[in-house]
Amino acid sequence: MKTHQKIYLPFKRLIGIFGSFIGIIFCFVLLWWWVIPINAIVTKGHPFFARHTIGKNGKAFRCLKFRSMKVTADPHMTSRDSNMECQVTGFGKFLRRTSIDETLQLFNIFVGQMAFIGPRPLIDVNEDVITINLRKENGAIKLRPGLSGYAQIHKRGDLDPETKAMYDGIYYQHFSLWWDIKIFVYTILRVFGAAKGR
């Protein structure tokens, strides 16, 4: 890790604390007050989902999301599974398409388990194990997982483990305030349909 990156990391954490605090208030006022009761009805009383996730330096934490799949669905299912779509609820498709399902991760950012920008949170099963091991080799495991990241803006959810790890390694080598701003802006553009995967 370069010297300027080490200097940037504490500043990146401050951005995470204050930015997530503002984001939590914003989401409560505009989104969560209606998303939570609707999703509670759709999921029969289970609107939230907490997945066991591998974070900075391989430390596990519970990554928060709005439940978008049926309660009976395999919790370790990924977007690369062939029967994924039939397990996603109708409202869950809306949550995923708009990325509202991931807004609860603002709490993970606030407590220091995640950052706004970084490698995507991974689970310690299936193909993710390959990506996690490759992150240990390229250094990306040293960073907090991100709500968005360099890999996500290229192709959300459909990258093979080696390609994910490659993008994570590139981000680790080059991350900076300017990189994070560019990724953040591109992520917002993708959410509103103004940009596609690179």
N, C-alpha and C positions, 0 to 999 in steps of 0.2 A: 504494500500500500504506500502510495506516494505521500510526501509530507503535506502537500496542500489538501489531500483527501483526509488525512488525520485531523487537520485543523477544521475542515468542513463538518466532520461528523457531529461534534457537539452542537453546532449551529443547525444541522439537519434535525437533530433531536428536538431542539427548541421549536423549530417549525412544526414538528409533529405534535408537540404538546399544545401549542396555541392554536394551530390549524385544526386539530381534531376537536378541541374544546368548542371552537366556533362552529365546526361542522356538526357536532352533536346537537347544539342548540338549533341550528338551521334545520336539521332533519326532524327533530321533535316538532317544530312549528309547522313545517311544510309537508312532511312525509309520514313519519311513524305513527301519528295519531290516527290515521286512517288505514295505513298498511297493516299494522299489528292486528286490529280486530278482523279485517277481511281475511288475512292469512290464517288467523286462529280458526275462523269458520271453515275455510277451505281444507285446512290440515287437521280438523277435528280436535282443536285445543293444543296443537303443537306448532306454534308459528316460528319458533327459533330452532337453530341447529348449531351445535358446537362440535367442531371436528378436531380430533387430536392431530396437531400439525407440528412439523419440524421447523424451528426458527433459527435465530442467530447462534452460531457455534454448535448447532445440532441440538439445542435445548428445545424440549417439547412444550407446547402451550395449546390452549383451546381457542381455535379460530372461530369467531362468531359470524353467523349468517342468518338471513331469513330462510326458513325451510322452503325450498322450491320443488322438492320431490315428495312423493307419497311417503307416509310414515313407514310403510312396509318395505320401502326401497333399500337396497344395500347401501350403507353409509360410505363404503369405500369405492362406489361406482364413480367413474370419471367420464369426461366428455368423449373419450375414445371408445367407450363400450357401445356395442351395436344396439342394445335395447334401452339406452339412456332416455331417449325421447318419450317413450311410452310411460316412463316413471315420473316424468315432470308434470306437475299439475298445470291447469290452464292459467291460473294466476301466477304460478311459478315461472311460466314462460315469459310473462310480462316482467316479472321481477328480474329475470336474467337478461332479457333484451335491453332493459334500461339500466342494468347494474345496481338496481336498488337493493337486491339481495345481499350485496357486499357492503352496504353502508354501515352495518353494525360493527364492521371492523374498525370504525373510528374509535371504539372503546379499546380495541387491541393496540391501536396507535397511541392513544392517550396514556396507557399504562406502560408503554415501552416495549411491547412484544413485536410491534410492526412499525413500518414507516409508510409515508405516502407513496414513495417510489423505492423499489427494490426488487429482488428476485421473488417470484411468485411463491406463496406458501404451499408446501408440499406435505403429503402424508407418507408415513413410513411403510407403505405397502405397494404392491404392483410395480408399474413402471417408474413411479416416483423414486423408488429406491435407487435406480440407476442414476437419475438426475442428482439426487442427494450426494451420492458417492463421487460423481464428477464435480460437483460444487466444492467438495472437500479438496479436490485436486487443483481446481482453478482459483480457489480463494473466495468464491461467492458465498460460501457458508458462513463467512465472518460478518456478513451484513444482515440487518433486519429484513425479513420478508416485506414486500410492498403491496399496497392496495392496487397499484399498477406497476408496470416495469418495462424494461427494454424488450423482453421476450413477448409480453402481452400485446404491445402495440404492433408487433409484426403479424401475429396470427393468434387470436385468443383461443386457448384451450386445446388446439388441435396439433400442436407441435410434438414431435417424437422426443423422447428423453434426451438424446444426444444433442439435438438442435436447441432445446430449452437450455441445457447446460452451457452450450456454446454462447448463446446470447447473454446468459447470466455472467459468464466469464468476461465477455466484452464489457458489460456494464461495470463489473468490479474493477477492470483496468482503467476505465475512463470516467467513473462517476464523479460528478461535481454539481455545483448549484445550477450551472447552465444546462447540463445534461438533464437534471431533474425537472427544470422548468420546461424544457422542450418535450419531455415524456409526458409531463402533467398536461400541458396544453394539447398535445396530440390525443391523449386519452379522453379529454373533454370533447374534442371534436368527433371522436369515434362514437362516444355515447350519444351525441346528438345527430349522428349520421352524416357529419360533414367530412369525414375521412374514413378510409378503409385500411385494412392491414397492409403494412408496407411490404 
